[in-house]
Amino acid sequence: MDAFYASVELLRYPQLKGLPMVIGGGRRREAEMFERLRQTYPEREWGPATLDRIPVDFFPRLKDYTGRGVATTATYAARQFGVGSAMGLMKAAKLCPDAILLPVDFEEVKRLSRLFKQTILEIAPVMQDRGVDEVYIDFTDVPGGQREGGRVLARLIQKSIFQATGLTCSIGVAPNKLLAKMASEFNKPNGISIVRPEDLERMIWPLPCRKINGVGPKADAKLQSHGIHTIGELAAREKHWLVETFGKSYGAWLHDAAWGRDDRPVETESEPVSMSRETTFDRDLHAVRDRAEAGAVLTRLCEQVAADLQRKGYTGRTIGIKITFDNFEKVTRDTTIAVATADAAVIRRHAGLCLKRVDLSRRFRLLGVRVGKLVTAGQAAAQAPSGAPEPEPVISQLF
């Protein structure tokens, strides 16, 4: 979906179309906006039915934002200034101060997400959910799916989604998920891009390696240190060299990715790998001076993760924490326990143990808790060791 969170807001506020807009920040404040409008224009009626008539000047601007939030997404007009997803809003304000800032309407986003996916399933039933705004679709056995290399079916999906939701999407059509993901970025917004095997050298190899989904900043920096900047330069390297340099698994994958090879199927059902919760603080915290506050946050995160696990019927054996320091450096630590759990107290104890392995002399801005190696309740019972389980250790907590 094209700038999904922002596009949802443009359905509500069509007068903002074409303007730079960033989604993120705090809670929705429409009631306050209506009160200001009534004071400024007392002769008019203001309410949910008049959202499309709110003057543009009444919307909050990014330059007035103060806080620790990050951008969920930005309209294409804002992206031209360098604003992007996951960017701190204070940094975004320096790049595009006059951009309009609106918070996420999670309920409406989820409603439209369900609606566009239901629309796709009516046309192409083999669909893999990739989050709130992205899916993979297998066209292979869909009647007419091969016409014009898949373009006819892609147009039908675009048209059907727009009719159902009023939103646009961009579609990449390719022989596999790796290339389709890359192609979906070629012609945004509302575009269709087709990559055939014979197009690899012309369309894929000139791209920077970071365009491969799975090549992150660290891997890209290492590639560049070896003079590898484009996917074509990566494809020119021998597989054995990549394996020696990047490890057996990742090196082999890099070689396959550069040559456009990906045999992963479109999976209509999949189990979650992990569940996590995290929070960014309004101010940087210190492990000693803000011990009580940090401890309360850690407990709450563990309780939230435990509730998520219990609600969805999972337990997990790997418990970990994530910290982002005041200089944005990220650190993770985890530990694996003998018996899978969804108990908040157990998660809390082991999260505390993980924290003791981190140098907390610096202030930190984000704290997260994660439980991985998930199994269902039935799987956990089958895997449980015979005899009484070992008692959980009592660990003195840093927080």
Secondary structure as the mmCIF struct_conf table of DSSP 4:
data_model
#
loop_
_struct_conf.conf_type_id
_struct_conf.id
_struct_conf.beg_label_comp_id
_struct_conf.beg_label_asym_id
_struct_conf.beg_label_seq_id
_struct_conf.end_label_comp_id
_struct_conf.end_label_asym_id
_struct_conf.end_label_seq_id
TURN_TY1_P TURN_TY1_P1 ASP A 2 ALA A 3
HELX_RH_AL_P HELX_RH_AL_P1 PHE A 4 ARG A 12
HELX_RH_3T_P HELX_RH_3T_P1 PRO A 14 LEU A 16
TURN_TY1_P TURN_TY1_P2 LYS A 17 GLY A 18
BEND BEND1 LEU A 19 LEU A 19
STRN STRN1 MET A 21 GLY A 24
BEND BEND2 GLY A 25 GLY A 26
HELX_RH_AL_P HELX_RH_AL_P2 GLU A 30 THR A 40
TURN_TY1_P TURN_TY1_P3 PRO A 42 GLU A 43
BEND BEND3 ARG A 44 ARG A 44
BEND BEND4 GLY A 47 GLY A 47
HELX_RH_3T_P HELX_RH_3T_P2 PRO A 48 ARG A 53
BEND BEND5 ILE A 54 ILE A 54
HELX_RH_3T_P HELX_RH_3T_P3 VAL A 56 PHE A 58
BEND BEND6 PHE A 59 PHE A 59
STRN STRN2 ARG A 61 ARG A 61
HELX_RH_3T_P HELX_RH_3T_P4 LEU A 62 ASP A 64
BEND BEND7 GLY A 67 ARG A 68
STRN STRN3 VAL A 70 VAL A 70
STRN STRN4 ALA A 71 ALA A 74
HELX_RH_AL_P HELX_RH_AL_P3 TYR A 76 ARG A 79
TURN_TY1_P TURN_TY1_P4 GLN A 80 GLY A 82
TURN_TY1_P TURN_TY1_P5 SER A 85 ALA A 86
STRN STRN5 GLY A 88 GLY A 88
HELX_RH_AL_P HELX_RH_AL_P4 LEU A 89 LEU A 95
TURN_TY1_P TURN_TY1_P6 PRO A 97 ASP A 98
BEND BEND8 ALA A 99 ALA A 99
STRN STRN6 ILE A 100 LEU A 102
HELX_RH_AL_P HELX_RH_AL_P5 PHE A 106 ILE A 123
STRN STRN7 MET A 127 ASP A 129
BEND BEND9 GLY A 131 ASP A 133
STRN STRN8 VAL A 135 ILE A 137
TURN_TY1_P TURN_TY1_P7 THR A 140 ASP A 141
BEND BEND10 VAL A 142 VAL A 142
TURN_TY1_P TURN_TY1_P8 PRO A 143 GLN A 146
HELX_RH_3T_P HELX_RH_3T_P5 ARG A 147 GLY A 150
HELX_RH_AL_P HELX_RH_AL_P6 ARG A 151 THR A 165
BEND BEND11 GLY A 166 GLY A 166
STRN STRN9 ILE A 171 VAL A 173
BEND BEND12 PRO A 175 ASN A 176
HELX_RH_AL_P HELX_RH_AL_P7 LYS A 177 ALA A 183
TURN_TY1_P TURN_TY1_P9 SER A 184 ASN A 187
BEND BEND13 PRO A 189 ASN A 190
STRN STRN10 ILE A 192 ILE A 194
HELX_RH_3T_P HELX_RH_3T_P6 PRO A 197 ASP A 199
HELX_RH_PI_P HELX_RH_PI_P1 LEU A 200 ILE A 204
TURN_TY1_P TURN_TY1_P10 TRP A 205 PRO A 206
BEND BEND14 LEU A 207 LEU A 207
STRN STRN11 PRO A 208 PRO A 208
HELX_RH_3T_P HELX_RH_3T_P7 CYS A 209 LYS A 211
BEND BEND15 ILE A 212 ILE A 212
TURN_TY1_P TURN_TY1_P11 ASN A 213 GLY A 214
HELX_RH_AL_P HELX_RH_AL_P8 PRO A 217 SER A 225
TURN_TY1_P TURN_TY1_P12 HIS A 226 GLY A 227
STRN STRN12 THR A 230 THR A 230
HELX_RH_AL_P HELX_RH_AL_P9 ILE A 231 ALA A 235
TURN_TY1_P TURN_TY1_P13 ALA A 236 ALA A 236
BEND BEND16 ARG A 237 ARG A 237
HELX_RH_AL_P HELX_RH_AL_P10 LYS A 239 PHE A 246
HELX_RH_AL_P HELX_RH_AL_P11 LYS A 248 ALA A 258
TURN_TY1_P TURN_TY1_P14 TRP A 259 GLY A 260
BEND BEND17 THR A 268 THR A 268
BEND BEND18 VAL A 273 VAL A 273
STRN STRN13 SER A 274 LEU A 285
TURN_TY1_P TURN_TY1_P15 ALA A 287 ASP A 290
HELX_RH_AL_P HELX_RH_AL_P12 ARG A 291 LYS A 312
TURN_TY1_P TURN_TY1_P16 GLY A 313 GLY A 313
STRN STRN14 TYR A 314 PHE A 325
TURN_TY1_P TURN_TY1_P17 ASP A 326 ASN A 327
STRN STRN15 LYS A 330 THR A 341
HELX_RH_AL_P HELX_RH_AL_P13 ALA A 344 LEU A 355
TURN_TY1_P TURN_TY1_P18 LYS A 356 ARG A 357
BEND BEND19 VAL A 358 VAL A 358
BEND BEND20 SER A 361 ARG A 362
STRN STRN16 PHE A 364 THR A 376
HELX_RH_AL_P HELX_RH_AL_P14 ALA A 377 GLN A 383
BEND BEND21 ALA A 384 ALA A 384
HELX_LH_PP_P HELX_LH_PP_P1 PRO A 385 PRO A 385
BEND BEND22 SER A 386 GLY A 387
HELX_LH_PP_P HELX_LH_PP_P2 ALA A 388 VAL A 394
#
